Amino acid sequence: MFGLDQIMADLCSEDRKADNEIAEEIIKRLEARNNYIPSSERIRREYAYVLLKEYRSYIKERSGSG
């Protein structure tokens, strides 16, 4: 996915917490970079869940506690 690593790096450097709000922010930033995000509400929720899980892992790796 184009830009996901950069988006997570940016959010992490902004010291953004891993919560539902950040999952939506990641989706918005991906859409702004012309990544296709399904319009189905169910699929978007599942996608947000996976992105949040990945962001938590990203933060954990960078903090050295992973």
C-alpha positions in Angstrom: 0.0 0.0 0.0 1.5 3.3 -1.1 2.4 5.6 1.7 1.3 3.5 4.7 4.8 3.4 6.3 5.2 7.1 5.8 1.8 7.8 7.3 2.5 5.7 10.3 6.0 7.3 10.7 4.3 10.8 10.5 1.7 9.9 13.1 4.2 8.3 15.4 6.5 11.4 15.2 3.4 13.5 16.1 3.1 11.3 19.2 -0.4 10.2 18.2 -2.1 7.6 20.3 -3.3 4.3 18.9 -7.1 4.6 19.1 -10.1 4.5 16.9 -9.7 8.1 16.0 -6.2 7.4 14.6 -7.5 4.5 12.5 -9.9 6.9 10.8 -7.0 9.4 10.3 -4.9 6.7 8.7 -7.8 5.9 6.3 -8.2 9.6 5.5 -4.5 10.0 4.7 -4.5 6.9 2.6 -7.5 8.2 0.6 -5.7 11.5 0.1 -2.8 9.6 -1.5 -5.2 8.0 -3.9 -5.3 4.6 -2.2 -8.6 2.8 -2.8 -10.7 2.4 0.4 -14.0 0.5 0.1 -17.1 2.5 0.8 -18.9 -0.4 2.6 -19.2 0.6 6.3 -18.6 -3.0 7.4 -15.4 -3.3 5.3 -14.2 0.1 6.5 -14.6 -0.9 10.1 -12.7 -4.1 9.5 -10.0 -2.2 7.7 -9.8 0.4 10.5 -9.4 -2.4 13.0 -6.5 -3.9 11.0 -4.8 -0.5 10.5 -5.1 0.2 14.3 -3.5 -3.2 15.0 -0.7 -2.4 12.6 -0.2 1.1 14.1 0.0 -0.4 17.6 2.7 -2.8 16.3 4.5 0.0 14.6 4.6 2.1 17.8 5.7 -0.9 19.9 8.6 -1.7 17.5 9.8 1.9 17.6 9.6 2.2 21.3 11.9 -0.8 21.7 9.4 -2.8 23.7 8.7 -5.2 20.9 
